[in-house]
Amino acid sequence: MSSSVASGRPTRKVSPEIARSWLLVNAMKTELFDEAAASRADAIILDIEDAVDPSHKDEARENVRSWLTAGNQAWVRINDATSPFWADDLAGLRGTPGLLGVMLAKTESADQVTESYHRMDGKTPVIALVESAVGIEEANHIARGQGCFRLAFGSGDFRRDTGMAATPEAMAYPRAKLVVASRVGGLPGPIDGPTVGTNHPILREQSGITVAMGMTGKLCLSTDQTAIINEVISPTPSDVAWATDFMNDFEANGRVIRDGSDLPRLGRAEKIMKLAVAFGVSPAV
């Protein structure tokens, strides 16, 4: 299997702190690895958890190790801390070149994050995938767990656990909880759950809900979802135009705070400008 070094593919330039599209790839489908690496996803997650039958866990883990060792880079979704595969996942992935971090499935406590972090090497970041009522209620503590890098929402399993509907109203509480917990823990914005299906208008609408709720990334299930997610989660050209005008006016007036609205607007403008540079968004003409 070709490596990103050998094929000349550039490494991803979007920092994982602000990555928008997180593409899940079944670790048993090795033929999709290179396609995912060549896609527009900001981040790739090779999945050795729910996507893989228990009888194939060792093979899936070895698929991941082989591809990463060949010069590629990715995150890996590992099995949850209560499963019989968790310890083997951590031991098998520890020290693997190209491993950017792990996503811990079904996280329900800060201790699970911290233990995973230390069992790796004390340096590999952990994304805590929260997928249950217990996890949501423990989110503030999870976000403060040592090694926790970002929170992510396992919306499908959460609905299965709670019996809640997939409507924006029903999902508002867990999404808001993860956003607030991320802020409490000093983490980047959380990653929303995936949209199932190929209907792009629905994906666009649901990605808009992600943004409205204050989440800054979204899991995706296919390469053709990445462009829409990236577009919706990025600042719009009109946002960038407003931020540019505000910053120019603010600088021209000596960066003097004129009233109580200036500081919030300054913070918003600076954030928009930072993301515009990172994502290559130009202001509307």
N, C-alpha and C positions, 0 to 999 in steps of 0.2 A: 504494500500500500504506500502511496507516495506521501512524502512529508511536505509541510508548508515550506521548509527550507529548500528542498529539492525542486518543488514546483514553482518557486518564486512568488508564492502568495504572500502579500504583505501581512504583518501581524496586525491585529485589531487595534485601532487608534483610540477608540472610545474607552475611557476609564470605567472600570466596573462599578465605581461609586455612582456614576450617572448613566450606566448602561440602560437602554430602553427595552430592547427585544432580547429575551433569554430563550434560546431555541433548545428544546428538549429533543434528544436523539436516542432512540433505543440502542443500547450497547450491543445487542445481538445483531443489529443491522449494520454491519461494518461497511457495506456498500454506500451508506448514506453519510459516512463521516466526512469524506472529502467534499461532498456536495454542501454539507452544512458549513464547513470551513470556508467555502467560496461564496457563501450567501451573504446577505446584508445584515445578518444578525449581529448585534453588538456583542453578544456572548453566547457560547455554546455550552450546553450541559449534557454530557453523556450519562444516560440514565441506566443504572444497574439496580434500581429499586422496583417500583411497580410495573415497569415495562418488561421485566424479566421473570420468567418462571423460576421458582426455587431450585429446580434441578439444573438450571443453567447459570447460576450465580457465579461460579468459579470461572466459567468460560467467558462470561460477560466482562468480569473484572480483568481477565487476561487480554481480552480484545482492547479494552481501554488502555491498559499498560503498554501494549505493543504499539498502538497508534500514537500515544503521547511520547513514547521513547523514540519514535521515528522522526521527531522534530516538530510535532504539532502541539497545540495548546488548547486546553478546555477546562471547564469545571466538571465535576462529577457529582451526580446525585447518588448518595449512598443510602443504605438501608438504615432504618431507625434504631435507636439505641436499645430498644427492648427486643430486637430481632436476633436470631442466632447468626446473622450474617454481618452485623455491625462491626464486630471486632476484626473479622477477617478482611472487611473492606478497608478499614483504617490501616491494618498491618500490610495489606497488599498494595496499597496506594502510597504509603509513606515513602518519601524520597523519589517518587517518580518524576522525571524531568517533564516539564510542560504542564504539570498539574497546577492550575491557577487557584484552586480552592475546592471545597466540597460543599454540597447542599445537603443538610441533614434532614431526612424525611421525618415527618410526624413528630416534630419537636414539641415537648411539653414541659420542659424545665430548663433553667439556666445551667444546671449541673450537666445536662446532656450535651449542651454546646461546649462547655468548658472541658469536659472529659474528652470529647472528640478532638478538640483543639490540641490538648496536651498529648493525646495518644498519637496524633500525627507527628508534630515536631515543635509545637508551640509557636509556629510562624504561619502555617497555612490557614487562611481565613475560612470561616464557616458561615454559610448562609443558613439561617434557621427557617425551615419550611414549616409553617404553622398550619395544621390541618384538622384541628379538633376544638371542641368547646373548652377543654382544659388548656390547650395551647393558647387560645385567644385570651382567656382570663389570666394566664401567666405571662402574657406578652411583655409587660413592663419589665419583669425580671429577666426574661429571655434576652431582651435587647441589651441588658446590662451584663450578660454573661461574658466572661473573658473569651476573646476570640470571635465573638459575634460580629459579622461584617455588615449584613443586611438581613431584614426580615422578608419573607415571601409568604404568600397566601395560597395554601392548597385548597382552593375553593370547592372542588368536587368532593373531596373527602370530608371537608367541613360540612357540606350540605348533607352528605350521607350520615354523618355523625349526629347532626342536629335535627334533620328533617325539614330544614328551612328551604324556601324556594330560591330560585336563581335570580329573582327580580332585584333591581337596584335598591329598592326599599328594604328588602329582607337582608341584603348583603351590606347595607350601609354600616351597621354596627361593627361587624368584624373588620371591615376595611378601615373604618375610622379608628378602631382600637389599635390596629397595626401602625397607622400613621402617627398616632399620638405616642405609642410606645417607642417608635423609632426616634421621635423627637426627644423623649425622655432619656433614651439611651445614647443620644448623641450620634445616631447612625444616619446614613443617607436614607432617602425615602424608600418605602417598601416596594416590593415587586408583586404585582397583582396576579391572580390566577389566570389560566388560559381561557380562550374562547374556542369552543369545540365547533367544528364545521368549516365549510369553505365559503360561507356567505360574507363577502367583503363589506357590504353596508352594515351588517350586524357587528362585524369585527371593529369597524370604524366607530360605531355607536358605543360599543362596550369599552373601547380604548379611551373614548371621550369621558366615560364614567370614571375610568382609572385616574385620569388627570383631574377631574372635578373633585374626586375624593382625596387628592393630595398624594397619590401614589406616583412613583416616578419610573417604574418599569413594569413589564408584563411578560409572563411566560407565554411561549408560543409553541405550536405543535407541528408546524410545517414552514418551509422556507418562504412560501408565498405570503405568509402572514407578516413577515418581518418589515417589509417596506411600509405597510400601512401603520403598524405599531410605531415605527420610528417617526413617521410623519406626524401622527397625532400627538405623540408625547413630546415632540420638539416644540420650541417656541415658533409661533407663526411669523411670517415676514412682517405682518403689521405689528406684532408684539415687538419685534426687533426695531422697527422704525420708531415706535413710541419710546423704547428704551434709549435709542440713539439720540433722539430729540431731547429727552429729559436730561441725559448725561451732558450733552452739549450745552444746554441752558444752565445746568447746575454748575458746570465748570466756568462758564462765562460770567457767572455771578459770584465767583470766588469761593465756591463750595460752601456758601453761607446758608444755614438752615433758616428758612423764612417763616415756616409755620409747622404745626404738628403733623401735617400730612407729608412733609418732605422726607422724613426718615423711612417710613414704610415704602414710599415710592422709590427712594434711593435703593433700598434693599431689593425690591422687585426688579428695578432696572439693572442692577449689578448682576443679579442671578440670571436674568434673561441674556445679558451680554456674554456672560461666561458660557452658557449653554449654546448660544448662537455660534460662538467661536468653535466649541467642541464638536458641534453637529454640522457646521458649515451652512448655517442659515443666514441669508442676506436680507437686509431690510427691504420692505416693499417700496417701490419707486412711486 
